[in-house]
Amino acid sequence: MKIGILADIHGHVKHLTNALDRIRCEQVDQFVVLGDVIYDSKSAPETVSLLNDCGAVGVWGNHELGLCVDPDDKVRKLYTEPVIEFFSRLKSHFELGELLFSHTLPNQDASDPVSYYLGPRPDEEGALDVCFSQFRHRVMMVGHFHRWFAATPAGRMAWDGDEPIMLDSGTRYFFVIHAVMDGWAAVIDDENNILTPIHLSRC
C-alpha cells in the first residue's frame, strides 16, 4: 500500500495543492494528514475541500483541538459545516496495518494541549524508548516538529530527509515528517519498504 503523508499544512493552500498534485503522480492508495491542518478559520474551507476531494483521513493537531474534541457553540460559529464535519472524523491516533500515525509522540494525551506544547521531543533522552515499548507498530509517524527525523529502537538514524530511505522489514521505525507549510510531504510504500520525502519546490 502506498500512502501520501501530509503533516502540518497550517492552511497553506498553495503548498497543499502542490503536494496533492505531486503525490497523486505516485499513484497512492490513501492520503493521511498528521494534524495541524489549519492555522485559523481563514483558509479552513478551501483546505478542507481539497482534503475531502482526495479522501484524506488522519489525526488532529493542537491547532484544531477545539474543533475535534467537543467543539462548543462559539467555535462552531467560526467554521462552516463541512469544516466541522471533516474535523469530527479525525482521530487522536490512526492505524493502517503496521503503521501508526499521530500528531506528536503517540504516548502523549492527544486531548490535552499541554502535551503538544510541553511534551518531550523525539530526540530527548528516553522519549522514544517509551513509544517503542508502549506501541508495537512497525512504523510510527508524527508531524508537529517541522523537521525530518528518523530513529529505530537502537537510536537516531543519520537521515535528514534529503533522499528516500529503505526500511528493513525486520526493524521498527519512528519518523517525524516535515511540514507541508514548509514545502514538504512524503510517500511511504509499506509493500516495497521505502519512505520517500517530497520537496515541493523540486520537479
QUIVEN-V184096 format. One record per residue. RES is the residue in three letters. PHI is phi in degrees with one decimal (999 if undefined). BURIAL is 1 if it has 9 or more other C-alpha atoms within 8 Angstrom, else 0. D_LAST is the distance of its C-alpha to the last C-alpha in Angstrom with 1 decimal. Layout:
# QUIVEN-V184096
[[RES,PHI,BURIAL,D_LAST] [RES,PHI,BURIAL,D_LAST]]
This chain:
# QUIVEN-V184096
[[MET,999,0,23.5] [LYS,-107.2,1,19.9] [ILE,-125.2,1,19.6] [GLY,-85.5,1,16.9] [ILE,-114.6,1,18.0] [LEU,-123.2,1,17.9] [ALA,-106.8,1,19.9] [ASP,49.0,1,21.4] [ILE,-71.8,1,20.0] [HIS,53.6,1,22.9] [GLY,71.3,1,22.6] [HIS,-83.0,1,19.4] [VAL,-62.3,1,18.7] [LYS,-61.6,0,15.7] [HIS,-66.2,1,13.8] [LEU,-63.2,1,15.4] [THR,-58.5,1,14.5] [ASN,-63.4,1,10.7] [ALA,-62.6,1,11.5] [LEU,-63.6,0,13.6] [ASP,-62.5,0,11.4] [ARG,-66.4,1,8.7] [ILE,-72.0,1,11.9] [ARG,-59.5,0,13.7] [CYS,-63.3,0,11.4] [GLU,-85.9,0,12.9] [GLN,54.4,0,16.3] [VAL,-75.8,1,17.8] [ASP,-90.4,0,21.5] [GLN,-155.8,1,21.8] [PHE,-104.8,1,20.3] [VAL,-127.4,1,22.1] [VAL,-99.1,1,22.4] [LEU,-108.9,1,23.8] [GLY,90.8,1,25.8] [ASP,52.4,1,25.7] [VAL,-67.2,1,24.2] [ILE,-124.6,1,25.8] [TYR,-105.3,1,27.3] [ASP,-153.8,0,30.1] [SER,-79.9,1,31.2] [LYS,-60.7,0,29.4] [SER,-103.4,1,26.1] [ALA,-59.5,1,27.4] [PRO,-60.5,1,28.0] [GLU,-69.6,0,24.6] [THR,-61.3,1,22.9] [VAL,-65.5,1,25.4] [SER,-59.7,0,25.0] [LEU,-62.8,1,21.3] [LEU,-73.3,1,22.2] [ASN,-64.6,1,25.3] [ASP,-62.0,0,23.4] [CYS,-99.8,0,21.3] [GLY,69.2,0,24.5] [ALA,-65.5,1,23.4] [VAL,-124.6,1,26.1] [GLY,147.9,1,26.6] [VAL,-123.8,1,28.5] [TRP,-86.2,1,29.7] [GLY,-117.5,1,29.2] [ASN,-66.6,1,31.6] [HIS,-71.3,1,30.4] [GLU,-117.0,1,31.5] [LEU,-55.6,1,34.4] [GLY,-67.6,1,36.9] [LEU,-86.1,1,35.3] [CYS,-98.1,1,35.2] [VAL,-119.0,0,38.6] [ASP,49.6,0,41.5] [PRO,-62.2,1,40.3] [ASP,-88.6,0,43.3] [ASP,-61.9,0,44.2] [LYS,-63.2,0,43.0] [VAL,-67.4,1,39.4] [ARG,-59.9,1,39.6] [LYS,-69.5,0,40.5] [LEU,-85.0,0,37.3] [TYR,-129.3,1,35.0] [THR,-74.6,1,34.9] [GLU,-62.1,0,36.1] [PRO,-60.0,0,32.7] [VAL,-67.3,1,31.4] [ILE,-59.2,1,34.6] [GLU,-66.2,0,34.3] [PHE,-60.9,1,30.7] [PHE,-70.8,1,31.6] [SER,-67.4,1,34.8] [ARG,-86.8,0,32.9] [LEU,-71.7,1,31.0] [LYS,-120.1,0,32.7] [SER,-70.2,1,33.5] [HIS,-138.0,1,32.0] [PHE,-135.7,1,30.2] [GLU,-115.7,0,30.6] [LEU,-133.4,0,28.9] [GLY,59.5,0,30.9] [GLU,-92.0,0,30.7] [LEU,-102.3,1,28.0] [LEU,-122.7,1,29.2] [PHE,-114.1,1,27.2] [SER,-151.1,1,28.7] [HIS,-77.2,1,27.8] [THR,-124.7,1,29.5] [LEU,-52.4,1,31.7] [PRO,-65.5,1,33.1] [ASN,-84.7,0,36.7] [GLN,-80.9,1,36.6] [ASP,-72.2,0,38.3] [ALA,-72.2,1,35.6] [SER,-98.5,0,38.2] [ASP,-114.5,0,39.2] [PRO,-60.8,1,37.1] [VAL,-63.0,0,38.8] [SER,-63.5,1,37.1] [TYR,-71.6,1,33.7] [TYR,-85.4,0,34.5] [LEU,-113.2,0,37.1] [GLY,-69.0,0,36.2] [PRO,-69.1,0,35.2] [ARG,-86.0,0,31.8] [PRO,-65.9,0,30.6] [ASP,-91.5,0,31.3] [GLU,-75.8,0,34.9] [GLU,-57.1,0,37.5] [GLY,85.7,0,38.4] [ALA,-62.2,1,36.0] [LEU,-80.4,1,34.1] [ASP,-58.8,0,37.4] [VAL,-64.8,1,38.5] [CYS,-62.4,1,35.4] [PHE,-66.3,1,35.6] [SER,-81.7,0,39.4] [GLN,-84.6,0,39.3] [PHE,-121.7,0,36.5] [ARG,-102.9,0,36.3] [HIS,-65.3,1,32.8] [ARG,-69.3,1,30.8] [VAL,-132.2,1,27.7] [MET,-111.3,1,27.8] [MET,-134.0,1,24.9] [VAL,-133.8,1,25.2] [GLY,-111.3,1,23.4] [HIS,70.7,1,25.5] [PHE,-91.8,0,25.0] [HIS,52.1,1,21.6] [ARG,-165.8,0,20.7] [TRP,-99.0,1,19.8] [PHE,-159.2,1,23.0] [ALA,-141.3,1,24.3] [ALA,-151.9,1,27.9] [THR,-121.1,1,30.4] [PRO,-58.1,1,34.1] [ALA,-80.6,0,34.6] [GLY,136.0,0,32.6] [ARG,-68.8,1,29.3] [MET,-98.7,0,26.6] [ALA,-84.9,0,24.9] [TRP,-145.5,1,21.4] [ASP,-125.2,0,19.2] [GLY,81.7,0,16.1] [ASP,-78.4,0,14.1] [GLU,-152.1,0,14.0] [PRO,-60.0,1,15.2] [ILE,-124.9,0,18.9] [MET,-83.4,0,21.4] [LEU,-103.2,0,24.3] [ASP,-76.6,0,27.8] [SER,-64.5,0,29.6] [GLY,-102.2,0,32.7] [THR,-114.6,0,31.3] [ARG,-96.1,1,30.8] [TYR,-136.6,1,28.0] [PHE,-128.8,1,27.3] [PHE,-126.4,1,23.8] [VAL,-102.1,1,22.9] [ILE,-100.5,1,19.5] [HIS,-68.8,1,17.9] [ALA,-79.1,1,17.9] [VAL,-59.7,1,15.8] [MET,-62.4,1,17.5] [ASP,-97.6,0,16.2] [GLY,95.2,1,12.5] [TRP,-132.8,1,12.5] [ALA,-155.0,1,13.3] [ALA,-156.8,1,14.2] [VAL,-132.2,1,15.3] [ILE,-113.3,1,18.6] [ASP,-109.8,1,19.9] [ASP,-82.2,0,23.6] [GLU,-86.1,0,24.8] [ASN,-98.8,0,22.7] [ASN,57.9,1,23.0] [ILE,-144.2,1,19.5] [LEU,-110.5,1,17.7] [THR,-116.0,1,14.0] [PRO,-70.6,1,12.6] [ILE,-122.3,1,9.4] [HIS,-88.3,0,8.3] [LEU,-70.2,1,7.6] [SER,-92.2,0,6.7] [ARG,-102.4,0,3.8] [CYS,-81.6,0,0.0]]
